[in-house]
Amino acid sequence: MTDQLKDMGARLLMLRESTGFTPERIAEILDVPVADYLQYETGEKDFSFSFLYNVAGILGVDVLDIISGESPKLSTCCVVRAGGGYEINRRKAYDYKHLAFTFRNKKAEPFMVTVEPNNAIPERHSHDGQEFNYLVSGSMDFFIGEMVYELGEGDSVYFDSSVPHAMKAHGDAPAKFLAIVMK
């Protein structure tokens, strides 16, 4: 368990309590076992983006309120310089950089995502909305429903993110892509 996971879990607990939800009710809405949900609150279970996106919607907060503990404040423009972004290092296979972390009331969540090579078939997740991914470098397998697509540099995919999906670096080099998650 990393410090970031523990901190995120503590923020999730505080936000849930401040909105008056019980763990049982949140678990029911998310369609996850209560025991699993409670592991998120204690930082024992890693958060998928789908989980964060869905629980943030239920609690009426920005995803970054849970991730960083800070609410975005800008409403006109947010500039992120090359190589910048709010780093989210929760899972070994994925490295996220949020590219609009200071902008509030976003209609989309832009991320630069690096997926490290891994031989395991990734677990698929889903969340409301739609998503656009543009492969910047490397190649990756994109899993959606029962389909698998091999994507190369410059390829893109736009999809219904309520369909379970996952990405996996293809070969032995990382894959880097721009992900835009729309609410």
VENVENNOR-V957876 format. One record per helix or strand of 2 or more residues. SS is the DSSP state (a for helix, b for strand). FROM is the first residue (numbers start at 1). TO is the last residue. If there is no record, write none. Layout:
ss->[SS/SS]
from->[FROM/FROM]
to->[TO/TO]
This chain:
ss->[a/a/a/a/a/b/b/b/b/b/b/b/b/b]
from->[3/23/34/49/63/86/94/108/130/139/147/156/165/175]
to->[19/30/42/59/67/88/98/115/137/144/152/160/169/182]
